[in-house]
């Protein structure tokens, strides 16, 4: 599984790169703040909502600490999706939140 650090994600966003970020935390966790442009799909719904994703697009998976996003990344990768797990999750995120 490919990985990316929170700082690398922040730098890409600062450079104006369009990233496809999926936040797999629960809705009540996301209310406290998420990375701007991130889409919330709780881990328990990833399998049900795979049809909304494109296998030709790379997705950065995010959660609180990196564990759930790692599981989501493994699941999606096994189904042929291009995914990268953000290590450390939102606990390690130092960038802007919305």
URGI-V623985 format. One record per backbone hydrogen bond with DSSP energy under -1.0 kcal/mol. CO is the residue of the C=O (numbers start at 1). NH is the residue of the N-H. E is the energy in kcal/mol with one decimal. If there is no record, write none. Layout:
CO NH E
CO NH E
This chain:
2 85 -2.6
4 87 -2.1
5 9 -2.0
6 10 -2.7
7 11 -2.5
8 12 -2.2
9 13 -2.3
10 14 -2.5
11 15 -1.7
12 17 -2.3
13 16 -1.6
20 60 -3.0
21 39 -2.8
22 62 -2.6
23 41 -1.9
24 43 -2.3
26 29 -1.2
26 30 -1.8
27 31 -1.6
30 33 -2.2
34 98 -2.6
35 38 -2.3
39 23 -2.8
42 45 -2.8
43 46 -1.2
45 49 -1.8
49 52 -2.2
50 53 -2.0
54 57 -1.7
59 84 -2.4
60 22 -3.0
61 86 -2.6
62 24 -3.1
63 90 -2.6
64 91 -2.6
66 70 -1.0
67 71 -1.9
68 72 -2.6
69 73 -2.6
70 74 -2.3
71 75 -2.3
72 76 -2.7
73 77 -2.8
74 78 -2.2
76 81 -2.5
77 80 -1.7
82 59 -2.5
84 61 -3.1
85 4 -2.3
86 89 -1.2
89 92 -1.4
